[in-house]
Amino acid sequence: MPNYLCIQRSQPGRGGCDEPSPARMEELYAVFQAWKDKFQDKIIDMGGKLGGGRVVTSDGETDGPFVEAKEVVGGFMIVAADSLAEAIEVVRESPGVVMPGSSVEVREISTP
């Protein structure tokens, strides 16, 4: 069964800046947990939130990710699915996709 890399992206300044209330946080967590439970046999690695880092080239290294990017890569996960369509089904139901300005890129991981 192929694995798919799912890259969580968002647009800076979209999605609201207000901190959710404790009640809203509980609601969001319940939705997330229900989704995670539904697809537990497909989610290989929940990955996590990505922090700052460095970009390495043959010339050296620089700060990254770059601020001028139109999108920010915020996290990743790895999903096992029989097809790209099935992997997309898992991602489409994830709570992170419905946030304004967010998207998830789904790419098959090719192995020899």
N, C-alpha and C positions, 0 to 999 in steps of 0.2 A: 504494500500500500504506500503510495507516495506521500511525502511530507510537504507542507506548504508553509512558507514564511509569511506571516501576516504583520505588516508594518503599520502601526497606528500613527496617523498624521493629523495635524491640526494647523489652523491658520492663526498666527499671532493676533491677539485682540478680539477673537471671535469666541463665542460661547459664554460670555458673561464673566465678570470678575468677582461677583458677590459670593461669599462663602455660604454654602447651603446650611440651612438650619439643621439641628440634630435630628429632627423628625424626617426631613428630606434626605439626610444622609442614610438613615435607617431604610428608607424606602428604596433609595438607589442601590444600597448594598443587597437588599432582598432581591431586586430585579437581577443584579449581577450574579448573585449566588444561584438563582433559579436557572439562569442561562448556563452557568458553569456546570451545574449538576446535569442539565439536559444533555450537554455535549462532552461529559467527562471522558467518554471513550474515544473522543476525537482530539481532545486537547492534549498534546504531548508535553508541551512546556508553556506555561503561562507567561514566560518571559518576565517582563517587568518594565517599569518606567526607566527611561534612559536619561542619564545626567550629561554633564558637559564632557568634553573629551578633546582629543587632538586629531588633526588630519595629517597623515604620514605620506610623503611622496619621496621620490628618489633625491629630491633637493633638500629634504629635511622635514620639519614638522611645523604646523601652524595651529593656532586656536581653531576649534571647531565645536559644534557645527556653526556655520557662518550666519551671522545676524541678518544679512541681507536676503536670506532665503525666504521664499514666499510661504513655505510650509515648515513646520517643525516636526521632526520625528520624535514622538513622545514615548514610544514603547513598541514591543513586539511580542509575538507568541508563535508557536509552531503547532500546526494542526495536521493530523493524519486523515486523509480522505481518499476515496477511490477515484475522484476526479476533481478538476478545478471547480466544476459546478457544485459539487458537494462541499468543498472547502468554502466557497462563497456563501452557501446556505448557513454554515456555522457562523461566519463572520457577520452576515447580514442581520442575524438575530442578536448580535452582541450589543450591549448597552452603549459602548463607545461610538458606534456608528451614527446614532441618532443625535448626538450633540452637534449644535450648529458649527459649521466650519470644519468638521472632522471627517476623516475618511480612513479606510484601511486598504492598503495595497496587498494583494494576495499573489504570491509567486511560488511556483513549484520549485522545490529544491532538487536539483538533478544530482544523482549519485552514479558513479561508474558501475 
